[in-house]
Amino acid sequence: MQKINELQLAKELIKFPSITPNDAGVMKYLEKKLKKLGFKTKILEFREKNFKPVKNLYARIGKKKPNFCYAGHLDVVPPGNIKDWSIDPFKPSIKKGHLIGRGANDMKSSIAAFISAVSNFLIINKKFNGSISLLITGDEEGDAVNGTKKVVEYLKKKNEKINFCLVGEPTNPSTLGEMIKIGRRGSITGKLLINGIQGHVAYPQRANNPSTTIVKILNELKNIKFDEGTKDFQPTNLEVTKINIDNTADNIIPRSAEATFNIRFNNRHSSKSIKKIVNKVIKKVSKKNRSKYKIEYRVSGEAFLTKPNSTTFMIQKIIKKITKIKPKLSTTGGTSDLRFIKKISPGLEFGLVGKTMHKVDEAVSIKDLKNLTKIYQNILENYF
């Protein structure tokens, strides 16, 4: 059985400029690695109208139950201005005990750690009682339309059962071992258009300024107290992200005004109940100001929580054993692909320290990478 070094594999993965949704050949490369370890693999390419095609990978070793799945993504965000980097972001380099490169933190190194852990596990446990699988997407940093969501639909059709899933997103704020994510808030984005009546600023009685209406709506929405949070979640929160009035003159009352807002909501709500609360405000204020409105929503995911079970506590215990820190069970942060996987399997997220993700000179501590590999290997040994 081939032994895979986590640092070497992380370097190899970073060399592929897999800026979402382009995989740049990294899926084929990883597939070859997994085949050598004995995995049965399938590259799944999905296409949906108006979205770019995306390559994903599902691999499994073993036929027995239970099936422990590791999920992650090989796509990365653009590096930004290359001149701001101390190195070429796709030519990984080691400096002061850290591996630097785009994807080093989010999340190619985590995938490398898991595969290294699997290779170590298989050397000791050639015949283990169960299966190990990997669900790797190329569409986590992008639209998330042709990625994990579609792979989950494919697995459901194939009656492929996953018993527990560990997502390797960077979950720790500053130190490895601080935090396990057991759930995430839901996310909904609203795009609001208010139409008024254009006119001369000197004759406001002949016009209807949409900016007046939109400001009143946004103010009222911002002041909604959706809830006070729960035992597991922080309070639901709305943030206005864009306000736009396309007007080229200062003496014209505009015809229309637009705004975009995002709401991160806990499990006291659904996207449907959130829409109901928001629509009520928009309708009331628009009617009072005699303005017409149009509202469009995009739901990124519903709030979810994996109730801690024996596997959760086992993973927590292993992390504490290796890092000397008892990780907090948390639901903070943005959304992750676990929002799709939860439909077919319970799971949690644990990975590296997320301080440098998406930044210039994105980096991972080599010590953390080694310890994460140990954690992942220990999880497999305890799970089986």
C-alpha positions in Angstrom: 0.0 0.0 0.0 1.3 3.4 -1.0 2.0 5.9 1.8 1.0 9.5 0.9 2.7 12.5 2.5 0.2 15.3 3.2 2.6 18.2 2.6 3.8 16.8 -0.8 0.2 16.1 -1.9 -0.9 19.6 -0.8 1.9 21.2 -2.9 0.9 19.1 -5.9 -2.8 20.1 -5.6 -2.0 23.8 -5.2 0.0 23.8 -8.5 -3.3 23.3 -10.4 -4.8 26.8 -11.0 -8.3 25.5 -10.3 -10.1 28.9 -10.1 -13.8 28.1 -9.8 -15.3 26.5 -11.8 -12.3 25.5 -13.9 -10.7 22.3 -12.5 -7.5 22.8 -14.6 -7.0 19.0 -14.5 -6.8 18.6 -10.7 -9.8 16.1 -10.6 -8.1 13.7 -13.0 -4.8 14.0 -11.0 -6.6 13.2 -7.7 -8.6 10.4 -9.3 -5.3 8.7 -10.3 -4.0 9.0 -6.7 -7.1 7.5 -5.2 -7.2 4.6 -7.8 -3.6 3.7 -6.6 -5.0 3.4 -3.1 -7.7 1.0 -4.2 -10.6 3.4 -4.5 -13.3 3.0 -7.2 -13.8 6.4 -8.7 -16.2 8.4 -10.9 -15.8 11.9 -12.2 -19.2 13.5 -12.4 -19.5 16.5 -14.8 -22.8 18.4 -14.5 -24.2 21.1 -16.8 -27.1 23.4 -16.2 -28.3 26.1 -18.5 -26.8 29.5 -17.9 -24.1 28.0 -15.6 -20.6 26.8 -16.5 -20.1 23.0 -16.4 -18.3 21.6 -13.3 -16.3 18.4 -12.7 -16.8 16.6 -9.4 -15.4 13.4 -8.0 -16.9 10.6 -5.9 -14.7 7.8 -4.8 -15.2 4.8 -2.5 -13.2 2.0 -1.1 -15.0 -0.9 0.5 -18.5 -2.3 0.0 -19.6 -2.8 3.6 -21.5 -0.5 5.9 -20.9 2.0 7.5 -19.7 4.4 4.9 -17.6 7.3 6.3 -17.4 10.1 3.8 -15.0 13.0 3.6 -16.2 16.1 1.6 -14.3 19.0 0.3 -13.6 21.2 -2.7 -10.7 21.7 -5.0 -11.8 24.9 -6.6 -10.3 28.1 -5.3 -11.0 31.9 -5.5 -9.0 34.0 -7.9 -5.6 35.1 -6.4 -6.2 38.8 -7.1 -3.2 41.0 -8.0 -0.3 38.6 -8.4 2.1 41.4 -7.6 0.7 41.6 -4.1 1.8 38.0 -3.4 5.3 37.2 -2.1 5.3 34.1 -4.4 3.5 32.9 -7.5 0.2 31.7 -5.9 0.2 28.5 -8.0 3.9 27.7 -7.3 3.7 26.7 -3.6 6.5 27.7 -1.3 7.5 27.0 2.3 8.4 30.0 4.5 8.8 30.2 8.3 7.1 26.8 8.8 4.1 27.6 6.6 3.0 26.4 3.1 2.0 29.3 1.0 -0.2 29.2 -2.1 -3.8 29.7 -3.3 -5.9 27.0 -1.7 -3.3 26.1 1.0 -5.9 27.0 3.6 -9.2 26.7 1.8 -9.0 23.8 1.3 -6.5 21.7 -0.7 -4.3 21.0 2.3 -7.3 19.6 4.2 -8.0 17.2 1.4 -4.3 16.2 1.3 -4.4 15.6 5.0 -7.4 13.3 4.7 -6.0 11.3 1.8 -2.7 10.9 3.7 -4.7 9.8 6.7 -6.6 7.2 4.6 -3.3 5.9 3.2 -1.9 5.5 6.7 -5.1 3.8 7.9 -5.2 1.3 5.0 -1.6 0.2 5.6 -2.6 -0.8 9.1 -6.1 -1.9 8.4 -6.1 -3.7 5.0 -9.5 -5.3 5.8 -11.6 -2.9 7.8 -15.3 -3.4 8.5 -16.9 -0.6 6.4 -16.2 1.8 3.6 -14.5 5.2 3.1 -15.6 7.6 0.5 -14.7 11.1 -0.8 -17.1 13.6 -2.2 -15.0 16.3 -3.9 -16.5 19.2 -5.8 -15.2 22.0 -8.1 -18.1 24.4 -7.4 -18.0 25.4 -3.7 -16.5 28.9 -4.3 -18.7 29.6 -7.2 -22.5 29.2 -8.0 -22.7 25.9 -6.2 -25.2 24.8 -8.8 -23.3 22.0 -10.6 -21.3 20.8 -7.6 -22.2 19.0 -4.3 -25.9 19.7 -4.8 -25.9 17.7 -8.0 -23.6 15.0 -6.6 -26.0 14.4 -3.7 -28.9 14.1 -6.2 -26.8 11.5 -8.1 -26.0 9.5 -5.0 -29.7 9.5 -4.0 -30.6 8.0 -7.4 -27.9 5.4 -7.1 -29.1 4.5 -3.5 -25.5 5.3 -2.3 -25.7 5.4 1.5 -23.4 7.7 3.5 -23.6 7.1 7.3 -21.5 10.1 8.4 -19.8 12.9 6.6 -16.9 15.1 7.7 -16.5 18.3 5.7 -12.9 19.6 5.8 -13.6 23.4 5.6 -11.3 25.6 7.7 -13.3 25.9 10.9 -10.9 27.2 13.5 -10.6 31.0 14.0 -7.0 31.2 15.2 -5.8 27.8 16.6 -6.2 24.3 15.4 -8.7 22.5 17.7 -10.8 25.5 18.7 -14.0 24.8 16.8 -16.2 22.1 15.2 -19.1 23.3 13.1 -22.3 21.2 13.7 -24.6 23.4 11.8 -24.9 26.6 9.8 -27.4 29.5 9.5 -29.6 29.8 6.4 -28.8 32.5 3.9 -31.3 34.4 1.7 -30.6 37.4 -0.6 -33.3 39.8 -1.6 -33.1 42.2 -4.5 -35.6 45.0 -4.2 -36.7 47.4 -7.0 -38.9 50.4 -6.2 -40.6 52.3 -9.1 -41.7 55.9 -8.5 -42.4 58.8 -10.8 -39.6 60.8 -12.4 -39.7 64.5 -12.1 -38.0 67.9 -11.5 -36.6 68.3 -8.0 -38.2 71.8 -7.8 -41.7 70.2 -8.2 -41.7 67.2 -5.9 -45.5 67.2 -5.9 -45.5 66.2 -9.5 -43.2 63.2 -8.9 -42.9 60.3 -6.5 -39.3 59.7 -5.3 -38.5 56.0 -5.0 -35.5 56.7 -2.8 -37.9 57.9 0.0 -39.7 54.6 -0.2 -36.7 52.4 -0.4 -34.9 54.1 2.5 -38.0 53.7 4.7 -38.3 50.0 3.7 -34.6 49.3 4.4 -34.7 51.1 7.8 -37.8 49.1 8.8 -36.2 45.8 7.7 -33.0 46.6 9.5 -34.9 47.2 12.7 -36.8 43.9 12.6 -36.0 41.8 15.7 -36.5 38.3 14.1 -35.5 36.5 17.3 -33.1 36.5 20.2 -31.1 33.5 19.0 -31.2 29.9 20.3 -29.1 27.6 22.4 -27.2 26.7 19.2 -27.5 29.7 17.0 -26.9 33.5 17.2 -29.8 35.8 16.4 -31.1 36.1 12.8 -29.5 39.2 11.2 -30.2 41.3 8.1 -27.5 43.4 6.3 -28.1 45.8 3.4 -25.3 45.1 0.9 -26.1 47.4 -2.1 -28.1 50.6 -2.7 -28.3 51.9 -6.3 -30.0 54.8 -7.9 -29.1 55.1 -11.6 -29.4 58.9 -12.0 -27.0 61.1 -14.0 -28.4 64.5 -13.0 -28.8 66.2 -9.7 -32.0 68.1 -10.5 -34.0 65.0 -11.4 -36.1 62.9 -9.0 -35.3 59.3 -10.2 -37.8 56.9 -11.6 -36.4 53.8 -9.8 -34.2 52.7 -6.9 -32.7 49.3 -6.2 -31.3 47.6 -3.0 -29.9 44.2 -2.1 -29.9 42.7 1.3 -28.8 39.4 2.8 -30.4 37.6 5.8 -28.6 35.0 7.8 -31.3 33.1 9.8 -31.2 30.5 12.5 -33.4 27.3 12.7 -36.3 29.2 14.2 -37.1 30.2 10.6 -37.2 28.8 7.1 -36.6 30.8 3.9 -40.4 30.7 3.4 -41.1 32.3 6.8 -38.4 34.9 6.3 -39.9 35.9 2.9 -43.3 36.3 4.6 -42.0 38.7 7.2 -40.0 40.8 4.7 -42.8 40.9 2.1 -45.2 42.2 4.7 -42.9 45.3 5.4 -42.2 45.9 1.7 -45.9 45.8 0.8 -47.0 48.0 3.7 -44.4 50.8 3.1 -44.8 50.7 -0.7 -48.6 51.1 -0.4 -48.3 53.9 2.1 -45.9 55.8 -0.3 -47.9 54.9 -3.5 -44.9 53.1 -5.0 -44.7 49.9 -7.1 -42.2 47.3 -6.1 -40.6 44.1 -7.3 -38.7 41.7 -5.0 -36.6 38.7 -6.1 -35.1 36.2 -3.7 -32.2 33.8 -4.0 -31.9 31.1 -1.2 -28.4 29.8 -0.7 -29.4 27.3 1.9 -31.7 26.6 4.9 -30.5 26.7 8.5 -29.5 23.2 9.7 -28.2 21.5 12.8 -26.7 18.1 13.3 -27.6 17.1 16.8 -24.4 15.9 18.5 -24.2 12.1 18.7 -21.6 9.5 19.7 -19.5 10.2 16.5 -19.5 14.0 17.2 -18.2 13.4 20.7 -15.7 10.9 19.5 -14.3 13.4 17.1 -14.3 16.1 19.7 -12.3 13.8 22.1 -9.7 13.0 19.4 -9.2 16.7 18.6 -8.6 17.4 22.3 -6.2 14.5 22.6 -4.0 15.8 19.7 -4.3 19.6 20.1 -4.9 19.8 23.9 -7.9 22.0 23.2 -11.5 20.9 23.6 -13.2 22.2 20.5 -16.4 24.3 20.8 -19.4 23.0 18.9 -20.5 26.0 16.8 -22.9 27.1 14.1 -21.2 30.5 13.3 -19.9 31.6 9.9 -21.2 31.4 6.4 -22.8 28.5 4.5 -21.0 25.3 3.5 -21.7 22.3 1.3 -22.9 20.4 4.3 -26.2 22.2 3.6 -26.6 19.8 0.7 -25.0 16.7 2.2 -27.3 16.9 5.3 -30.1 15.7 3.0 -28.5 12.2 2.9 -26.2 12.1 5.9 -25.5 13.5 9.3 -22.2 15.4 9.5 -19.9 18.1 10.8 -17.1 20.3 9.7 -13.6 20.3 11.0 -10.4 21.6 9.2 -7.6 24.1 9.4 -7.3 27.6 10.8 -9.2 30.0 8.5 -7.3 33.2 9.2 -5.7 33.5 5.7 -8.4 32.0 3.5 -9.1 34.1 0.4 -6.3 36.4 1.3 -3.0 37.3 -0.4 -0.3 34.8 0.7 -2.8 32.3 1.9 -1.0 29.8 4.1 -1.2 26.8 6.4 1.1 25.9 9.3 3.0 22.7 8.4 2.6 21.6 12.1 -1.2 22.1 11.8 -1.2 20.1 8.6 0.6 17.2 10.3 -1.7 17.3 13.3 -4.8 17.5 11.1 -3.6 14.3 9.3 -3.2 12.6 12.8 -6.7 13.7 13.8 -8.3 12.4 10.5 -6.4 9.1 10.9 -7.5 8.7 14.5 -11.1 9.4 13.5 -11.0 6.6 11.0 -9.5 4.2 13.4 -12.0 5.0 16.1 -15.0 5.1 13.7 -14.2 1.6 12.4 
